[in-house]
Amino acid sequence: MKKNRAYLGFITPGFILYTLFMIIPIIFAMYYSFFEWNGIGPMKFVGFANFQKLLGGGRMSRIFFNALGNNIKYLICVLLIITPLQIFFAYILFIRIRGHRYIQFMLFLPYVISTSIVGFFALMVFHPNIGLLNSILEKLGFSKSAWLGNPDLSFKLFVIVVIWACIGNGMMIFNANMKEIDESILEASIIDGCNEHQKFFYVVFPQLQSSISTVITLSTIYALTMFDIPFMLGGVQGGVNNSIDFVNMVFYRYAFGGTYFGETSLGFGSSISVTMFIIILVISLITRIILRKREMRF
Amino acid sequence: MKKAWIALALVLVLALSPFAYAEPSGKLVIWEHTSQFEEAGKAVIAAFQEKYPDVSVDFQVKTSDQYYNLLATAFQAGEAPDLFWTNGTATTNMPAYAQQGLLMDLTDKLDHSIFSDTTMKIATVDGKVYSSPTASVDGRAVFYNKDIFNELGLSIPKTFEEFEAILPIIKDAGYIPVSFGAMDPWECLFFFEPVLAATGLDYLEEYVAGNTVAINDERVVSAMKKMVEWGEAGYYGVGYTGVDGSGAILAFSKGEAAMVIDGTWNIATINANNPDLNYGAFQIPTSDGVVPFVGTSANGFSVNATTANEEAALAFVNFFASLEGQSIWVNTLNVIPCISEIETADPVVNDVSKFDIMTESWYNILVAQAAEGEAPGQVWEEDQAKVFSGGISVEDFLNELQEMEK
């Protein structure tokens, strides 16, 4: 019996493009990570020295692990704050409370605005000199705050901005999942006497497992590759005392140079990207395993 | 016969004269690293094209944070521009490009007679010229709001102590004494250098005299601590650690701050922000009343060693280095000229030019004394702002930098 190989024709273009633009650059990054190289000119082989500098203690390690810590802190916020909020608002829209169309519009609006604009809006609100918040505080007779200039506040403000900017995405996925739930199951739960609370926890929530897996996987990768919003809020140095510094920003600073006249160091930058690639791979695999077990349980 | 000889002589003279060469033509691609110099670049190019109408110029202004990365990528791809800006010998980029043979040696190809030997240092690597400098001096200055000073009965301070004494007076009157964007390390530097020049001029002069100086010298520590102390006293307003450079300039332009200490290249920005602002400039004096000025030479454009249009590229770089080119550059930017032939009518620029001694930039010392393979500039950039937000002490910060020096 002749094997049908038609599928090869479908996957080959994608496979070639993926290899060309993803696999080969990853292999090159791994190769470069063993060299001292500024992007042009001779490359000097340094073995594992770049990784030693990054992970072996000292100033660079402190910078890297502080940034990685911020990535993890943000990931925890995703799991404990952002995802539950997305489910909550998705359910509010699902049960069509009064004004749900307005809420949907307002929550989804920031998602369609580019993150640069989101960052700019946030600066217009939190800027110590010309920001909206300080202007209001001053008019009300209160003292002004440094907001993003305060290292104790900046990470919290960053999370608030991300919630505002990104809540619409996961919310729409959850909402779409809720709309797929068989109407008869929901009607049966009401006939059986479920209140809104019970209907959500015993009927709707168990059927959201596939979308929870999708949103958490995507959010985890986003959390570990965070760059745009903190860059807009705190600059390339990652805000005051590196309080909103993330690994991608460390990579950016060292691979592509500083704000004005910095030196490019593609070899060392590659070692950061390779380390992060491994960390993301491991965390994604663990997340996947946990979520799959959870999906099977429900 | 005599006529024939005269005719032959005339032909020879014409053949050997510059007029015998074909006018440069074709297309040039020129890269600039920041929009701050866009207008000046365009003005010079417009004048160049009046002289060389057959040369078309594609002037591309990049973003400063990606500039060297883009340049490296363009070199790798064999698509580097014909001419491009670098920071000269102030950073390691241009010397590295020169060593790798990426830059055209302009030693015998560039007429740089309008520039002094001191100015040419920024364009010279191992005795060879690799770029044209500019005739502007990038200086730092205290810009002050004349209306606020008049309202409070203040005058330009004659000593450092007088300068320090006016800060609480301005604060008590409800104004921000000095608008400062401590979120940006470069803003910290442009503020710190005049303070160091006023409080530790002898330190800078030791370096100028050819000595090696310690980056964590007690005079440097003391100047930086003085700035931290002013911050704690509330002289920079609330939340200055969350303000960047443009925010600081904006607060001054809006009349919320009495002073801003920043680079002289910001004069055009202040004028654009508020054309009606009544302001002037001065330098922070020393305790002895000496008025120092921290100024650095500024670099212009290098020529790609493999440019396909060498004739036009050399015509441009020579025009840029000419008195005509630099007059346009300096007057469009509204900056201080380092050449007496160039005059500026801007009163603020004239204010900035009132100083007793021009001295060295501390950042230049930091980079120039770096040990082999070390990049103290990168560490400085990463940690400078933390000094003001309490993330690192002045001593730890300067010791960290000193460890990367020769």
HADDOCK unambig.tbl for C-alpha pairs under 7 A between the chains (distance, minus, plus):
assign (segid A and resid 39 and name CA) (segid B and resid 72 and name CA) 5.76 0.50 0.50
assign (segid A and resid 40 and name CA) (segid B and resid 72 and name CA) 5.80 0.50 0.50
assign (segid A and resid 40 and name CA) (segid B and resid 76 and name CA) 6.57 0.50 0.50
assign (segid A and resid 41 and name CA) (segid B and resid 100 and name CA) 6.12 0.50 0.50
assign (segid A and resid 127 and name CA) (segid B and resid 243 and name CA) 6.96 0.50 0.50
assign (segid A and resid 128 and name CA) (segid B and resid 239 and name CA) 5.43 0.50 0.50
assign (segid A and resid 128 and name CA) (segid B and resid 242 and name CA) 6.56 0.50 0.50
assign (segid A and resid 128 and name CA) (segid B and resid 243 and name CA) 6.60 0.50 0.50
assign (segid A and resid 129 and name CA) (segid B and resid 251 and name CA) 6.70 0.50 0.50
assign (segid A and resid 144 and name CA) (segid B and resid 238 and name CA) 6.44 0.50 0.50
assign (segid A and resid 145 and name CA) (segid B and resid 238 and name CA) 6.59 0.50 0.50
assign (segid A and resid 145 and name CA) (segid B and resid 239 and name CA) 5.97 0.50 0.50
assign (segid A and resid 146 and name CA) (segid B and resid 238 and name CA) 6.22 0.50 0.50
assign (segid A and resid 146 and name CA) (segid B and resid 239 and name CA) 3.47 0.50 0.50
assign (segid A and resid 146 and name CA) (segid B and resid 240 and name CA) 6.89 0.50 0.50
assign (segid A and resid 146 and name CA) (segid B and resid 242 and name CA) 5.95 0.50 0.50
assign (segid A and resid 148 and name CA) (segid B and resid 242 and name CA) 5.41 0.50 0.50
assign (segid A and resid 149 and name CA) (segid B and resid 239 and name CA) 5.81 0.50 0.50
assign (segid A and resid 149 and name CA) (segid B and resid 240 and name CA) 6.96 0.50 0.50
assign (segid A and resid 149 and name CA) (segid B and resid 241 and name CA) 4.67 0.50 0.50
assign (segid A and resid 149 and name CA) (segid B and resid 242 and name CA) 3.25 0.50 0.50
assign (segid A and resid 150 and name CA) (segid B and resid 242 and name CA) 7.00 0.50 0.50
assign (segid A and resid 237 and name CA) (segid B and resid 382 and name CA) 5.96 0.50 0.50
assign (segid A and resid 240 and name CA) (segid B and resid 183 and name CA) 6.72 0.50 0.50
assign (segid A and resid 240 and name CA) (segid B and resid 386 and name CA) 6.63 0.50 0.50
assign (segid A and resid 240 and name CA) (segid B and resid 389 and name CA) 6.56 0.50 0.50
assign (segid A and resid 241 and name CA) (segid B and resid 386 and name CA) 5.30 0.50 0.50
assign (segid A and resid 241 and name CA) (segid B and resid 389 and name CA) 6.76 0.50 0.50
assign (segid A and resid 241 and name CA) (segid B and resid 391 and name CA) 5.23 0.50 0.50
assign (segid A and resid 256 and name CA) (segid B and resid 66 and name CA) 6.54 0.50 0.50
assign (segid A and resid 256 and name CA) (segid B and resid 69 and name CA) 5.47 0.50 0.50
assign (segid A and resid 257 and name CA) (segid B and resid 65 and name CA) 6.96 0.50 0.50
assign (segid A and resid 258 and name CA) (segid B and resid 65 and name CA) 6.16 0.50 0.50
assign (segid A and resid 258 and name CA) (segid B and resid 378 and name CA) 6.73 0.50 0.50
assign (segid A and resid 259 and name CA) (segid B and resid 64 and name CA) 6.59 0.50 0.50
assign (segid A and resid 259 and name CA) (segid B and resid 65 and name CA) 4.48 0.50 0.50
assign (segid A and resid 260 and name CA) (segid B and resid 64 and name CA) 5.24 0.50 0.50
assign (segid A and resid 260 and name CA) (segid B and resid 65 and name CA) 5.35 0.50 0.50
assign (segid A and resid 261 and name CA) (segid B and resid 91 and name CA) 6.88 0.50 0.50
assign (segid A and resid 262 and name CA) (segid B and resid 377 and name CA) 7.00 0.50 0.50
assign (segid A and resid 262 and name CA) (segid B and resid 378 and name CA) 6.09 0.50 0.50
assign (segid A and resid 264 and name CA) (segid B and resid 69 and name CA) 6.64 0.50 0.50
